[in-house]
């Protein structure tokens, strides 16, 4: 334990970011959602390649807002929605909270995302309205196959891209393939606004709806044409429109303070993505394991490096002894999480169960040195092949 600790994640907000924030705060600016939020949304769209972006208070809220908008838009042909076995609780729980029926799909062994073969089976059997995928740890799902299947079965595609900021598949960044996508700017992710997230879409009507749902269900943030349409249809005059709610909304807004941080974070994001990619490439060349991720993509903006081994407990112990943080491989299988089991029972799935029982991940972040990666790989390889 004499060596320095290698943290799983480290803050992307620097001292310089804090200094700039303090200087901005001293100008007594507007702190609630305002000009900084709009600028951040525009700059994020330019970075990610989406037409429209909506800044919210977390990646979880982004998923909540997307599902709410799907329900209220009338686009769902039935109440069935495909969800990934390997994901996060708040990727899946909005489906349940809105009274929809989740259909769970196993993971792909190569990229830990959704398995196209199992997806096709569930699409044939259930004919669902929508499919939510997760680009796990920055590994793009097999988008060619998934997009083909969603088109064939008339299934709306939603992307959870919270762990894959900057990853590229076939010349397009993740989060730009489906109707809408979610991103997270939580501590330790590719970039941070302390708490925060983004909803992205190329569909203008969906964008307007999400903006209304973000702020109570009113029309204040909407364009003039949409405002006029809503007020005319509902016979609302301009005065009463101030407190008229057209949709079942929330308060998912973030603040201009966080948007200011986010705008600065965007400047450092290319370096962070490049560093995460190079760390991942080095891990791939050094780790000696019978299983390795085999993602397909033009650029892998890796969140953390995954390992699967039946020697997991011993490896965890050895990593901790060497001052190296590790975590379960996300949360294993959603089909074995207590909230799911209480309602639906245990869902057994070949790959997701293996991830649940044998998976973990080790650090990858922008502050790691090449020596850090070598040190982690030495510990891993020694334990796996002792």
HELIX and SHEET records of a PDB file:
HELIX    1   1 UNK A   15  UNK A   25  1                                  11    
HELIX    2   2 UNK A   35  UNK A   48  1                                  14    
HELIX    3   3 UNK A   59  UNK A   73  1                                  15    
HELIX    4   4 UNK A   89  UNK A   97  1                                   9    
HELIX    5   5 UNK A  116  UNK A  126  1                                  11    
HELIX    6   6 UNK A  136  UNK A  138  5                                   3    
HELIX    7   7 UNK A  143  UNK A  152  1                                  10    
HELIX    8   8 UNK A  204  UNK A  214  1                                  11    
HELIX    9   9 UNK A  224  UNK A  233  1                                  10    
HELIX   10  10 UNK A  240  UNK A  243  5                                   4    
HELIX   11  11 UNK A  256  UNK A  286  1                                  31    
HELIX   12  12 UNK A  312  UNK A  321  1                                  10    
HELIX   13  13 UNK A  334  UNK A  336  5                                   3    
HELIX   14  14 UNK A  338  UNK A  344  1                                   7    
HELIX   15  15 UNK A  350  UNK A  358  1                                   9    
HELIX   16  16 UNK A  370  UNK A  384  1                                  15    
SHEET    1   A 7 UNK A  52  UNK A  56  0                                        
SHEET    2   A 7 UNK A 197  UNK A 201 -1                                        
SHEET    3   A 7 UNK A 180  UNK A 184 -1                                        
SHEET    4   A 7 UNK A 156  UNK A 160  1                                        
SHEET    5   A 7 UNK A 130  UNK A 134  1                                        
SHEET    6   A 7 UNK A  80  UNK A  84  1                                        
SHEET    7   A 7 UNK A 101  UNK A 105  1                                        
SHEET    1   B 2 UNK A 168  UNK A 169  0                                        
SHEET    2   B 2 UNK A 172  UNK A 173 -1                                        
SHEET    1   C 3 UNK A 305  UNK A 308  0                                        
SHEET    2   C 3 UNK A 359  UNK A 362 -1                                        
SHEET    3   C 3 UNK A 326  UNK A 328 -1                                        
END                                                                             
